[in-house]
Amino acid sequence: MKDIKAGSVQFNHTPGDKAANLERIHSFTEQAAKAGVRLLVFPEMCITGYWHVRKLGRGDIEALSESVPDGPSTRRLLRLSEEYGVTLGAGLIERSEEGRLYNAYVVAMPNGQAVRHRKLHCFISEHMASGDGYTVFDIPQGVRVGVLTCYDNNIIENVRITALMGAEVLLAPHQTGGCDTPSPRCMGLIDPKLWENRHESPAAIEAEFRGTKGREWLMRWLPSRAHDNGMFLIFSNGVGVDDDEVRTGNAMILDPYGEILAETWKAEDAMVVADLEAGLLDMCTGSRWIRSRRPGLYELLTVPTGFERDTRTLRFAGKGRRQT
C-alpha cells in the first residue's frame, strides 16, 4: 500500500432526487480534491435516497434504479473522478441485466474503471435482492480496497474475509444511527424537531449524535473491525432526517489499530480528512493475528447452525422495525 489522503462525507440526501444528490457529491468532490484527498467515500444509497424506499412499490423502485456501469449516475461519478483525480464511492439502486434490484455501491476511479458492491444483507425492500460476493480490488492510487455496506459490517465473518482477500482499506458506507430497532439497548429514535432546530440549539442534537444512539453505539463494535483485521476503515453515513428517522452522521476514519484519525458529530453536511500511512499496516495487531490463524480449526464457521435467518426475514419478523 502507498500512503494516501482519504475523506469521509456525511450528508443529508434528498429522497428520490438523484440530480440534487449528485450535485452535493460534485461539491464535496471538488472540496476534497482541493484538500489533496485521493480517496473519497459517500454514504449508502445517497444518490437515490434510502429509508423512504421501504415504502415504495416495485415500479417506483425500478424507476429510481439504474444499470451499472452504464447508467447515468455511474457515468457522472466516473467523469467527476477523472476530472478531479479522486477515486470516489457512492451508493444507489442497481438494476441488473436480469431485472433484479440491488442496494449497490459504486466506486469510480480516475482511470475510467468502475467497481460495484452489492449489499450482502439487503432488507430495505422485499423487491430488492442481496448480493452474493465480496468486493476487493486495487485503485490507481496504489491501495487495495474492500467494500462492505452498512449491515454487511455487522457480520464479523464478512470483514475478516475482506481482509483475507487483501483489503488494506475498508470502505464502510452506511445509513444508520437513530434507528428504531428490536434490540432494547441498541440505538433508538431521535426527535426530528432536534434536527429542525439544530441551528438554534446545536448542543441538543449533537448530544444525541455523540450518545448511545450514534457514536457510543458505533464505539461498541466499529473500531474492532479495523483493529482485529488490520485495516484502515472509512465510515461514511447519512445525517439528518431520513424519512421518519434521523441519521447521526458521525463520519470517521480509523487506523488499523482502531484509533480514530478524524471524526465529526456535527449536525450538518460535513467531510473529515485523514492521512492513511501505509507503514502502520505491517506489524499492527490485526495483521499479526491474521498471520497466527490456524484455518484447520475453523470448519465450524462454514457449518449451518440451524438458527440462520435471511436478514429480510428478520426485518419483517421485527414488527416492522429495522434491524441494525
N, C-alpha and C positions, 0 to 999 in steps of 0.2 A: 504493500500500500504506500502511496505517496501522501504527504501532508496535503490537507485541503481545508478551505474555509467553507463551512456549511451554515445554512439558515433554516429555521423552522417558523412557519407562519400560522397564526390563528386569525380567522376572520369569520364574520357573520354573513353567511351566504344568503342570497335571495332565493326562496323556493321556486324552482321551475324556470328561473330567468338565467339561462346559460350565458347570454350576451353580457349581462351585468356582472356575473361572477367571473367570467373570463377577463373582463376589464380590471377587476380587482387583482387577478392573478398577474396581468400585464404590469400593473402599477408596482406590485411588490417585486416582480422580477427585475424591473428597472432599478428600484431601490437597492436590491440585493447586488446586482452587477456593479453598481457604483461603490458598494462596500467591499468588493472583492470576493463575494460569495460565488462559489462554483458548483455547489450542490444545494438545491432549494426544495423544501418539502411543504406541500399544501395538504389540507385535510381530506379525509374520506368523502367521496361524493360531493365535494364542494362546488363542482361545476353544475350539477343538476339540482342540488339541494338533497336533504336526507330524510328527516323524520316524517315529513308530510307524505312521503312516498308510500308509507304503510297504509294510507287511506285510499290510494289510487287503484282503479281497476287496471286490468292488463292493457287495455287500449291506451290509457293515459300514460302508463309506464313506457310502452313501446314508442309513444310519441316523443318522450324525453330521451330515449335511448339512441345510441349511435354505434356504428361499426368501429372497430379498432384494428389497424391504424389508419384506415381510410376516411373516417368520419371527420366532420369539420372541426370538432374540438381538439382532437389529436393533431390535426394538421396545424391548428393555431398554436398549440403547445410547441410543436416542432419549429415553427417559424420564430417563436419567442426564444427558444433555446439556441437556435442558430444565431439570431440577431445579437443576443446578449452574452453568448458563450457560457451559458449556465445549464447544467443538467437539472431538470425540474420535474417534479411529480405532482399529479393532481387526480382526484377521483371523479368518476362519472358512472353512468349506467351503460353497459355494453350490450349490444345486440349481436349475437354470433351469426355465422352464415346459416346455421340450422334454426335460427329464430329464438334461441334461448337467451334469457336476460340475466346479466351478471352485475354484481357490485364490483366494478373494476377500478384498478388504479394504474394510471399510465405514467411511465417515466420517459420523458422526451430528452434526447441528447443532441449536442451541437453537431454531431457527425451525421444527423439525419435518421438515426435509428430510434425506434420506439419499442419499449417493452411494456407488457401489461401483466398485472397480477389479478387473478380472480379471487375474491374473498373466499376463504375456505369454509367459513361458518356464517353464511348469509341467512338472516332471519327477518329482514326488513319487510319482505312481502312473500306471500305464498307463490307469486308469479315469477319470482327470481330464484335462480339456481345457485348452488355453492360450487366453487372451483374444486379441482381435484389434483392440483400440482403446486409445487414450491417454485419460487421465483428468485433466482440468484444469478447475477450477471455482472459484467465489467462495464464501467463507464469510462469515457475517454480521458477523464482526469486521473486515471491510474488507481482506481478504487474498486473493490469487489463489493457489490451492494445486494442486499436482500430486501424483500418487501413482505410485510405481514399487516393486514388491515384490521384494526380495532380488535374485535373478539378473537381473531387469529392469535394475537399476542397473549391472550389469557391462558392458552393451552401451552404448557411448557415444552411439550414434545415438538411443537411447531418451531419454536425459537431454536431449540437445540439442533434440529435437522437443518435449519437455515444456516446455523453456524458450521455444522459439519460439511455443508456444501461450499464452505469457504467464505461466507459473508464476513466482511470486516466492518461494515456499517449497515445497521438495520433501519430501514425507513418504516415508521410506525404511524401511519395516518389514522386518525380517529374522528368520531363524533360521540363524545362521551362526557361524563360528569353531569351532575344534576339530574340523574336518571331515576325513574320510578322502577324499583327492582323488587323481586320476590325475597331477596336477602335482607333481613331486618337490620343488619348492621353494615350495609353497603350503600353508600351514596344517599339518595333521597332528592325530592323535588326542591327547586328554588323558586321563590315567589317571583313571577315575571315583573312585578312592579319594582323590584330592586334593580332589575336591568333597565327598566324605563326611566328610573330616577338616578341612574349611575353618574350623571354629570353633577347633579346636585348633592348626592350622598355617595361618593365613591367608596368610602370605607365600609359601608354596609354590604355591598355586593362583593367587594374584594375579600371580605372576611369569609363569605361563603365559598369563594373560589379557592381560598387558602385552607379551608377547613375540611371536614370529613366528606363533603360532597364533591370535592375537587382534589386539591393537591395531597391532602392527607391520605385519601384513598389510593392515589397513584403511588405514593411512597411506600405503601404496603407491599407492592409487587414489581413496579416498573424498574427500579434500579437493579433488582436481582436478575432481570432478563439480560441486561447489559453485563453485569458483573459475572454471573455464572457461565456465560457463554463467550466472554472475552471479545465483545463487540462495542463499538460506538453505537448509540441509539438516538435517533432523531424522532421525537414525539411531536406531532402536529395535530391540532384539534380545532373543531369549530368553537365559536364563542358567541354567547348571547342567545336570544330566543330562536329555538328550532321547533317550529310548530307549537306544541303545548309544553315543551321542556326548555330549560336554559342550560346551554353548554358552558363549561367552565374554562375553556381556553387552556391555560397552564402550559403553553408551548415551552418545550425544553429540549436541551441537548445534553446527553450523558456520555461520559467516557467509559472505557472498558472496565473500570473499577466501580462503576455505578455512581460515580461522583457527578454532580450536576455542574456542567460547564457554563450554561446560560439558561435562564428561565424568566417567565413573566407570569404574574397573576392579575395583570391589569384587565379591567372590563372594557376592552376595546380591541379593534383590529390591531395586530402587532406582529413584529418579527423579532426573533432572537438570533444571534450570530455567535459562532464559536469556531476556533481553530481545532481541527482534528489532527493530532500529532501521531503519526504512524509509529513512532518509537515506543508508544505506550502498549502496543499490542503484544509484542513477542513474549514477554515474561509476566504479563498480567495474570491475576489469579485464575480467571476463567480459561485462558489458553493453557495454563499448566494443568488444570483439572481435566480438560479435554484430552490432553496427552496421556493422562493417567487412567483413561477409561479401560474397562475390560468388557468389550462387546459380547463376549460369550456368556456373560451373566444376565444379559438383558432380554432374553427371549420372551419373558412375560409381558414386556411392553407391547408386543405385537399380538398378544392373545386376547380376544374379547372377553370381558368380564361378565357380559350379560346385562350390565347396567347402562351401557352406552345408549344415548338418545341423539337423534338429529337435533341440531340447535333450533331449527324451526319448530319442532315438536315441543321442545322445552319452552319456547316463546309462547306458543298457543296454550300450553298447559299452565302457564303462569297467570291465568285470569286476565289475559290481555296486557300483562306487564312485560316490559322489556327485560331480557337477560343481558347482563353487563359483562 
